[in-house]
Amino acid sequence: QVQFEESGGGFLQPGGSLRLSCAASVSMFRLWTMGWYRQAPGKQRELVATITSDGTTKYADSVKARSTISRDNAKNTVYLQMNSLKPEHTAVYYCHVEDRYYGVSYWGQGTQVTVSS
């Protein structure tokens, strides 16, 4: 069973920034693809960003200009930095870990991000 420690969510002002962190208790963390997804009220869960074991990143078009995903393999942690927040960024943000070779993946419990004035 994979344990997650997600942090950095909360109530944020429009125009502000967030930095989400997710520590995952997977072995050989450096080999896993890490990602952030989000689910807004009444909508399906969607990709925000992913980062592979070699550091290749992928972003949803809607966040590409304002977001940076990064990882610290020494800390088994993935980060998401988002700037210039808007109310439409309000969602539960989920950490995701994936071993693409074996087709195994796990979800974090999610952290609520609310952007409102």
Buried (B, 14 or more C-beta within 10 A) or exposed (E): EBEBBBEBBEEBEEEEEBEBBBBBEBEEBEBBBBBBBBBBEEEEBEBBBBBBBEEEBBBBEEBEEBBBBBBEBEEBBBBBBBBEBEEEBBBBBBBBBBBEEEEEBBBBEBBEBBBEE
